[in-house]
Amino acid sequence: METNPRQSPPPEVERRKYQTLHAGIVYGFAAVVLFIALTVSLQLGLGIGLAALLLLGAWWGVLIVFWSHPVFCRFEMEHEWLAKTRQLPAGVERTLLTGLWVTFYWPLLLSKNIYFWALLAGVGIYYALKLR
């Protein structure tokens, strides 16, 4: 039985390829936003604590923007990493890794619907106040 050289790759390979592409786009965009936030914090002369909070807020904002997109980003690799971490034996390492993931990626734990309805509510409130 001959195999067709033009045969498409298995779905798992295609899925991984697009996950990697999407991750590159998200983290590339995040790098630019974080660089701008760092520049702003340096220009404003914020202390280290406030600068860290500004950078963390910018990071969460980038995650929320991409996570709320209905089709584009699913952050499957990040969720797989958390699942693997939760399978580690109970101990300090598991607690620290899970805590770090939750600290930096907590917006991904919320449903996409929350962000959709919050966006609609925000637009509605904006126009209600504007037309008032």
C-alpha positions as CSV (number, residue, x, y, z in Angstrom):
1,M,0.0,0.0,0.0
2,E,1.5,3.3,-1.0
3,T,1.2,6.4,1.0
4,N,0.4,9.7,-0.6
5,P,3.3,12.2,0.0
6,R,0.8,15.0,-0.1
7,Q,-1.3,13.5,2.6
8,S,-2.2,16.0,5.4
9,P,-0.5,15.5,8.8
10,P,-2.5,14.0,11.6
11,P,-4.9,16.3,13.4
12,E,-2.7,16.3,16.6
13,V,0.2,17.6,14.6
14,E,-1.9,20.3,13.1
15,R,-3.4,21.3,16.4
16,R,0.1,21.5,18.0
17,K,1.3,23.7,15.1
18,Y,-1.5,26.2,15.5
19,Q,-1.1,26.2,19.3
20,T,2.5,27.1,18.8
21,L,1.7,29.8,16.3
22,H,-1.0,31.3,18.6
23,A,1.4,31.2,21.6
24,G,4.0,33.0,19.5
25,I,1.5,35.7,18.6
26,V,0.2,36.1,22.2
27,Y,3.6,36.1,23.9
28,G,5.1,38.4,21.2
29,F,2.3,40.9,21.7
30,A,2.7,40.5,25.5
31,A,6.4,41.3,25.2
32,V,5.6,44.5,23.4
33,V,3.0,45.5,25.9
34,L,5.2,44.7,28.9
35,F,8.1,46.7,27.3
36,I,5.8,49.7,27.0
37,A,4.5,49.3,30.6
38,L,8.1,49.0,31.8
39,T,9.1,52.2,29.9
40,V,6.1,54.0,31.3
41,S,6.9,52.9,34.8
42,L,10.5,54.1,34.4
43,Q,9.3,57.4,32.9
44,L,6.9,58.0,35.8
45,G,9.6,57.1,38.4
46,L,7.5,54.5,40.1
47,G,9.1,52.4,42.8
48,I,9.9,48.7,42.2
49,G,6.6,47.6,43.9
50,L,4.4,49.8,41.8
51,A,6.3,49.0,38.6
52,A,5.8,45.3,39.3
53,L,2.1,45.8,39.9
54,L,1.8,47.8,36.6
55,L,3.6,45.0,34.7
56,L,1.5,42.3,36.3
57,G,-1.7,44.3,35.5
58,A,-0.5,44.7,31.9
59,W,0.2,40.9,31.7
60,W,-3.3,40.1,33.0
61,G,-4.8,42.5,30.5
62,V,-3.0,40.8,27.6
63,L,-4.2,37.4,28.8
64,I,-7.8,38.7,29.1
65,V,-7.8,40.3,25.7
66,F,-6.7,37.1,24.0
67,W,-8.6,34.7,26.2
68,S,-11.9,36.6,25.6
69,H,-11.5,36.1,21.8
70,P,-14.1,33.5,20.9
71,V,-12.0,31.4,18.5
72,F,-8.4,32.5,18.3
73,C,-6.8,31.5,21.6
74,R,-7.6,28.6,23.8
75,F,-4.3,28.5,25.8
76,E,-4.4,24.7,25.7
77,M,-0.6,24.3,26.3
78,E,-0.9,26.4,29.5
79,H,-3.9,24.4,30.7
80,E,-2.0,21.1,29.9
81,W,0.9,22.4,31.9
82,L,-1.3,23.1,34.9
83,A,-2.9,19.6,34.7
84,K,0.6,18.0,34.6
85,T,1.6,20.1,37.6
86,R,-1.5,19.0,39.6
87,Q,-0.5,15.4,39.0
88,L,2.8,15.8,40.8
89,P,3.0,14.3,44.2
90,A,1.8,16.6,47.0
91,G,4.6,18.7,48.3
92,V,6.3,22.1,48.2
93,E,7.2,21.9,44.5
94,R,3.6,21.2,43.4
95,T,2.3,24.0,45.7
96,L,4.8,26.5,44.4
97,L,4.3,25.7,40.8
98,T,0.5,25.7,41.1
99,G,0.7,29.0,43.0
100,L,2.9,30.6,40.4
101,W,0.6,29.5,37.6
102,V,-2.5,30.8,39.4
103,T,-0.8,34.1,40.2
104,F,0.2,34.8,36.6
105,Y,-2.5,33.0,34.7
106,W,-5.7,33.4,36.9
107,P,-7.6,35.1,34.1
108,L,-7.5,31.8,32.2
109,L,-9.4,30.1,35.0
110,L,-12.5,32.2,34.3
111,S,-15.0,31.3,31.6
112,K,-14.7,33.2,28.3
113,N,-18.4,34.1,28.7
114,I,-17.6,36.2,31.7
115,Y,-15.4,38.5,29.6
116,F,-17.9,38.6,26.8
117,W,-20.8,39.7,29.1
118,A,-18.5,42.1,31.0
119,L,-17.6,43.7,27.7
120,L,-21.2,44.0,26.6
121,A,-22.1,45.4,30.0
122,G,-19.3,47.9,29.8
123,V,-20.3,49.1,26.4
124,G,-23.9,49.4,27.5
125,I,-22.9,51.4,30.6
126,Y,-20.7,53.6,28.6
127,Y,-23.4,54.5,26.1
128,A,-26.0,54.9,28.8
129,L,-23.8,57.4,30.6
130,K,-22.9,59.1,27.3
131,L,-26.5,59.5,26.2
132,R,-27.7,60.7,29.6
